């Protein structure tokens, strides 16, 4: 069929194709890719690398930002340990260092801060130490040491020895019209005069 002879049909077909492409792009952008399969990008003021029998150690200094999909780690100094070109761990130091990752498109990203972040990829765990805090689904936990398992979204926290470094948790209650008390649900066992 020659679409040159039918300009309205050509315009409608172009519009339909454009709409289909936009719909596919919208679907793709809503679904999070598996971060671990994406390349790691790191920006810093300077870097150094050394190789030993355990693998490679690459250090990044000065305003370091590491991204991998939705994962973001930033700090003053980041150390990446790898073996056979496979990253084993990422340690970020800062005042504080930051960690952020989107685990589910329907939820807010997990955000964590500490003076030291130790991300152990094989265990899928981030260990936060020294002024640690993590925010997950509206709940904030602070303590001296926090372990966060990315796969299970489980948080374990420990406090320090003094009173000011105890574990603290702030829970935000859900507000719903179903949970509010109404006059018909109150206890009416009392006798009225």
N, C-alpha and C positions, 0 to 999 in steps of 0.2 A: 504494500500500500504506500503510495506517495503522499507523505504528510505535507509536502509543499503546497499541494492543491487544497488542503483542508487546514487553514490556519487556526480555526477554533479548536479543532481536534488536537493539533500540535501543541497549542497553548495549554489545553486541558491535560494532555499527557505529561508535559513539562511540569505543570503544577502538581500532578499526582506523584511523579517521581521525586520532586523536591520535598513534598510532604512525607513520603516514605523514608527518604534519607534522614530527614529531621527526626522522625519517630524512632528510627533505629539508633541514631546518635543519642537521643534522649534516654532510651532504654539502656544503652551501654554506659552512659555517664551515671545512671542511678545505681548500677551494680558495682560494688567495689571489687577490683581485681585482687587476686591473691598477692599480697605485698611481697612475700618471700620469693616470688618468681620474677619480680621486676628488678631492673638494675639499681644499684646503690649510687647515689650522686652525693658528692661531698665538696663543700666549698670552705676554704680557710685562708688565713693570711700566709701560712707556710706549712710545709709538710716534710717528713723524713720517713725512710723505709729501711728496715734491716731484715735479713734472713738468717735464721738459725736452724738447728735440728728440729725444733718444734713447729716450724713454719715461718710465716712472715709477720712482722709487726710494723704497722704503718701508723705514724703519729701525726695528728693535725693540730695546729696551734693557732689561736687568735680568732675569735668570732666564728667558730666552726658551726656549720649547718649541714646535717646529713639527712637526706630524704630517700625514701623507697616506697613509692605509691603513697598511701595515706600516712605512713610512718614518718615522723619528724623527730630528730634528736639534735639538740643544740647545746653548746657549752664553750668554755674557754679552751679546753684541751680534750680531744677524743683520740682514743687508742683502739685500732681495729686489728684483731688477731685473726689470721687466716692460715689455712693449710690446704695445699693443692688448689689454690684459687677459690676456696670455699670459706666464707666468713664463719668464724667460730664464736667470737664475742666482740662486743663493742662496749667500751668503758668511756663515759663522758664525765668530765669534771667541770665544775663551774660554781658560781655563787648566785643563784643555783644553776644547775644544768636542767634542761627541760626534755620531756618525752611526751609525745602525742601520737595517738593512732585511732583511726576510725575502725571499729570492729563490726559495725552493723550500720547500713545506711539509714535505718529508722531511729538510731540512737545518736546522742551527742558523742564526740570523740572522748577517749580516755585521756586525761591530762595528768602528768606527774612532774614533780620538781624535787630535787635533792642536790646536795653538794657533790654526791657521787651516784652515778647511774651505771649499773653493770647489767647489760643486756646479753643473756646467754641464749644464743639462738637454738641450740640443740634441745635445751630444756624448755624453750619458749617462755622464758621467765625474765623479768626485769627486777633487779634487786636495787632498791633505793636506800641510801644510807646518809646520815647526817642532815638534819632538818628536812626529813622526807614528808611529802604529801602527795596524795593521789585523789583525783576527782573522777567518779564513775557513776553514771546514771543519777546525778544530782546529790550523791553522797560524797562527802569529803572525809578522808582519813589522814591524820597526821601522826607522826611518831619518829623515833630515832632510826628505825629500820622497817622497811616495808618490802614484802615480796609480792609481786603481781604476776600471776600466770596468765598469759595472753589467751591461750586456747580455752581455758575454763573460766576466765575472768574472775578468778579467786584472788582475794587479797588477804595477806597475813601481816600483822603489824606488831612491833615490839617497841616499848618505851625505853627510856634511859633510866639511870639510877636516881636522878633527882626529880623532884615534883614537877618541874616545868617541862620535862621531856616525856611525860606519860602519853600513852596513846589517846588520841581524841577522835571522836567521830561525830559528824554533823549529818543528821538524816533529815531530808526534806519530806514532810508527809504529803501523800497524794491528796488532792482536793477533788472531791466529787460530790455531785448533788445527791448521790445514793448514800453517802456516808454521813451526811448531815442529819441531825435529829429533827424529827418533826413532831408536832403535838400528838399525833395519833400513835407514835411509837413509844411515848413516855409511859412509865409505870403508873397505872391508875388504880392501884390497890388501896390507896388511902380513901377513907370515907369522907364525904363532904357533908357539911351540916345541913 
